[in-house]
């Protein structure tokens, strides 16, 4: 039997607000020390400090405006383009500014939505209803009207496909952009509407993209192809682009943080100088922290997500032992 009786303990730490140019190494280090002193916490080398990626990105001023995104959409897909979004997931206010920028940069949007689960794993149609109505997600394509006639009454609440379409339509039409929806799990279907495709899945598939190009796609980009070039007057992320982005305000988009390894090393050294112990440091984001950190952070995601809130962007894990 192991002599260890207490597992990993996660604490969310409140920190001052961050502005562009904030010395985040100093701010986080003193936040950890102040919290430890206030609560009588003894820090050990097995402890880990997690820092929200949005906090790091904001300190870096890694921001893009909706107008800047719209201009890049026009540059890549052409003026007044009909743009197809393949399997997008724009979760309400969290991604509102991203959708607004894309809609502002084109004439019409055609959204091909996956079902019965969207790309993030949320159900847009219940499996019970799917079987009851005799719909085969591997074969059948549902128009917006078809979806609403079959599932509209049941799926009218929060998190449903109906709510999602209403939300996207409101954002797009406010930008003067026409919008159309359909549900299908075959990417070829989108080619019936446009040859300009923005592939929105988080994990790109070279095989699928090659197939689309062979079928006659004119312009094909992924979310990581937008806002991924260094620029003096706006933010960027060379690998992630818009992946990991979030709405900062209604007109600004906060991208994923850059150079996270350098920040992690600097904060680790600062903490060692202050307390004599080298803690592990991880910059993490919701969804997939391994996209921009070399540390095997997968086991930490749920723990940090449970501890994180807008008022607690720093997480202290005590007694963490990698699997």
Secondary structure, DSSP 8 states (H G I E B T S, - for coil): --S-----EEEEE------TT--HHHHHHHHHHHHHHHHT----TT-EEEEEHHHHHHHHT-EEEHHHHHHHHHHHH-TT-EEEEES----GGGGHHHHHHHHHT-SEEEEEE-SSB-TTS-BSS-HHHHHHTT--TTT--EEHHHHHHHHTTTS-STTSHHHHHHHHHHHHHHTT-EEEEEE-S-GGGGGGT-SEEEE--SS--HHHHHHHHHTT-SEEEEGGGSS-S--TTS---TTTTTTT-EEEETTEEE---S-HHHHHHHHHHHHHHHHS---EEEEE-SS-GGGS-SS--GGGHHHHHHH-BTTB-EEEEES----
